[in-house]
Amino acid sequence: ALSAKHLKHLNELTNAENDKALEALKKQGLDLAPDPGPAVRRKYEELGKAARKELAGKLFSAELLGKFEKELAALRARSAKKS
C-alpha cells in the first residue's frame, strides 16, 4: 500500500512536469497534431502489435512480449475508464 501511494505521487509529479515541458515547447512554436480519431488509433495499435510479434524471439523473448502486452492492455483499460 505504501509503495502504491508513492507510485501515485510519482506519477502525479511526472504528469505535472510533462505538462510544464509541453507548455514550454508550445511557447517555442510546437504545434500538436490533431487527434486522429479512434479508427486511426486502432490501426496504429494493430501495426504496433504486428511489429512486436515480428520482433519476438529476435529482439526480445516471446515471454517478455506476453508480459508487455498484458500490461499494455491493463494500462489502456485504466486509461479508457478515466476518459
N, C-alpha and C positions, 0 to 999 in steps of 0.2 A: 504494500500500500504506500509506503514511504517513497519507494522508487517511482511509482506511478505519479505521485504528487510532484516529484522533482522533474520527471519527464514532461509532465503537462506544463510546468512552469518554463522549462527549457524551450518547449515548442512555442509557447506564447512569446518568449523573448525573441526567438528566431523569426517568428512571423512579423513581429514589430520591426525588427532590423531589416527584414526583407522589404517591408512596406516603405521604410525610410530610404533604402537603396533604390527602390523603384521610382520613388518621387524625385530623388536626385538625378536619376537618369532621364526622367521626363523633362526636368528643368534644363538638361543639356541637349534636348531635342529628340529624345527617343519617342517614337510613335509605336503604340501597341497595335498589333493586327486585330481586327475584329474577331469575335468568337465564330469559328466556322460552323458551329451547329452540331447537333447530335449525330447526324449521318456521317459527317466527315470525321468526327472524333471516333466513331465506331470503326471506320475504315482504318484510321491510324492505329487503333488498338489491334485490329486484325493483322495489319502489316507488322507491327511490333511483335506480336505473338509468333507469327511465321518466322521472323528473323531470329527470335530467341530459340525456337525449336531447331532451326538450321545450325545454330552455333552450339547447341547442347552436344557434349561429347568432344567438342573441338576447343572451345574457349573456356567452358565450364561444364561441370557434370550434369547429367540429366536429373540427378537427385537435387542438386542446388537449384536447377530451373524449377522443379516442382515446388520447392520451398518458397522460392521467389514469387511464383505465380499465385500461390496460396495467399501470401502476404499482400500482394498487389490487389487481389480480388477483395480481401478484407478492407484494405485502405480505400478502395473505390466505393465499397458498400458504405463505409462510415462517412465518406465524403458526400455521397448521394443523400444520406439521411440529414446532413447538415444543410443541404441546399433547399 
